[in-house]
Each structure stands twice: as structure tokens, then as C-alpha cells.
């Protein structure tokens, strides 16, 4: 058994660089066409070349999502995309449609093909079918339990990939028509409006327009609003299941989200694997006895924007507890305030691109790929040209901040959100949860 790969989302170039710097073994991304994330920025041809070169220069693989179900008029452009991406050196295509799968083999046989979770592979017979067709990996539907995953891995010599973290749909993977029906925006073309997160009311047939609230409590009731997936505590069981790739959901989430989630799963996976590979008898129970779970991992996953967390279908079929009924908001404990671009060791200043209002005297925290979170009180701000400032009010300003610690490029500045600005959650615990959209219905 190989150490599983950690696979992170790359919605644009910045997020790709974050994923690479913060520990991903591979990234998945979309081109401007044919990727199921219509709202994500995605990559132009030039950016795609740059992205692949950057990732490969760091030993990180790049998978291109082409998991649309195309119509006849799309085929010529799709073929051109596959040829172009193969020429750029992409490591695998993520496909759902058998026609695209066939076309990829025809035009780029050297590129591996991964079967998208959109194709709903949930059993060993389907996995075997795809293996016989030449697929090297299937991305399982999130309805598959870890026990079933273990059985599939034992029966079929094909790589299995599962989602371990991120937003979850209330519907069967890749089979939701709610958004198409209510808004005309198709989830299966990557344009979901997330109506499952809306608040619904009841209307009695003979009283049109007399809407009755459905209330769990005074905050209302969001009856389809699924919690977010978080499997970090189940890493021993995931290793036992023989999974080849652990996928983080979130191509539309922020660079801060990508960096921090990748960072934490990197640490946890490395630590769990170090125990696993030295076990005489490889079992989740034995691994669990020897593995020291760090509570800070969970605390850090609580510092990104998230809904309440749960473990999905990993161990058992989720019930009513899998939904957040009382709010559609995500919990966001920290603002993404800036990204480090450079460090001037002589003047002890760090050059940043600002993302949120920063003021002299602010107390912020820095995260970086290899250092523990570092508290910093902002004691000096200068413009790029050296003019002394007291605040940075405009988005994406480039400025210098006083900082004694040398910080690597890509370090992130975050600031705790004051209590009064945090959305209320009725039962706030750590195991609760960037809702810029997305869900693990699709890649
Ligand atoms: S997020 Fe998922 S479940 Fe919700 S409306 Fe979109 S596709 Fe459907």
C-alpha cells in the first residue's frame, strides 16, 4: 500500500500556489470551458501552462476537470481542449461522460483518466467496469462508507479517491436538479445557485400567497442545508480502507481556506502515516492506539469558514443530525487579511498584498506552510514606496508591515472576527463549520 495522496482544489492561480506551498501532492483545476465550476475563475491557456509548470517544478501533479456532460455542439472544442492540455503536460483528466472518456483515450492515450464523482461509482462492479475500460482511478460517490471502500479496494486493482473535507450536497452525488428547476442554473454544468441552503416556507393549496414559516426555532429552518464533511479524525480508518487519494473540496473557496485546510490535512496525514507504516499488523484499531491526534488540527479547521462538521456516510448513514436547520450562514472566525510576497531582512519588514482592512495596532496572526501560527501586532505600515501609513483601506494594496520574523512568500495574515460580527449559531461547538459555493456533488 502506498501513502495516499493529498489532493487540493485550485480554483485559480493563487489558490494553486497556496495548495502547492501548503503541502498538496496533487491539485485539481478547470479550464475556462468544460469544468464543473462555472462561477470559479478557472484557468486560461496561458495560466494553465504556468500552473502546470509551477506544480511540476514542486513535484505536484495536476488533474484537469472535464467532467461536463457535453452536447453535440461541444465536441469539437472539447477535443481541442484535451489535445492542448495533454500537450501542456497535465497528469490526468477527470471525466464523467463515457464519450469524453473515449475521446480522451483517442487523442491523449498517455494521460491517465480519473472517473469523476459525477459518474456515481459506488460499488466494485462499476469500478471494475471502469478499470476494464482503461481508467486508472475512480472518485467515489460520497455515499460510499469506508467499509464499502475497503471492500472495493480489496476486490478491484484501481485507485480509489474519496472526499475528506468540504461542503456536501443534500442530494445523491451529481444528481441534483433543484438549482436547474428553481433558478435555471444547472448544478450539473457547474453553476449551482445552492438552493438547498435557502430557507423554505409552507403554502396551503387553497390559500395562495399565505406563506407559513417552518420553524425549528426563532432562526427559521433550513431543511436541506447539509453540514460540511470533515474526516480528519478518521484517518486510521481511511488508511485501512486502502484509499489512494484524499480530496479536499472547494475550488470556489478562498486562498486562505485552501492553504489552511491543506496545511492541516498534510500534518495529520503525515503523522498518521508515520504510525501506520510501522505497524506490524495494519489495522485502524492498532493505528488509533498509537496515533496522537492533535486537538489543534480540529481547532484550526474551525478557523476557516465552515458549517457544522460531520463525518458524512463514512461510518454510517447520516440521519437528521446531518443538517443545519437553524441558519444558512457559515461560521467564520477569521478574516483573510493579506498574503506575504517578500521579506526585507535588513529593515525587518514584510511586503504584503492586503485583502481586508488593516490598521496600525491591529492584532493579527500569520500562518505559513512550515511554522506554527504566529501572533503579530502591527506596529508599522508603509506604502510600497516607503511612505508611512496608519491603515490600508483599499483592496489589494501592496504595503510593508513591520515584522521581526522572516516570513516565506505565501504566508497568510488572518485576523479574528469580533464576536459581534460572527453569525449566530445556536449550538456552536468546535465540530461545527467559505460558503462561496460548491459542494462535493461534483469536482
Ligand atoms: S449544493 Fe448540491 S444539493 Fe445543493 S442545490 Fe446545489 S447541487 Fe443541489
Boltz pocket constraint, residues with backbone or C-beta under 6 A from the ligand:
constraints:
  - pocket:
      binder: B
      contacts: [[A, 168], [A, 169], [A, 170], [A, 171], [A, 176], [A, 177], [A, 178], [A, 179], [A, 187], [A, 192], [A, 193], [A, 194], [A, 195], [A, 196], [A, 197], [A, 438], [A, 439], [A, 441]]
      max_distance: 6.0
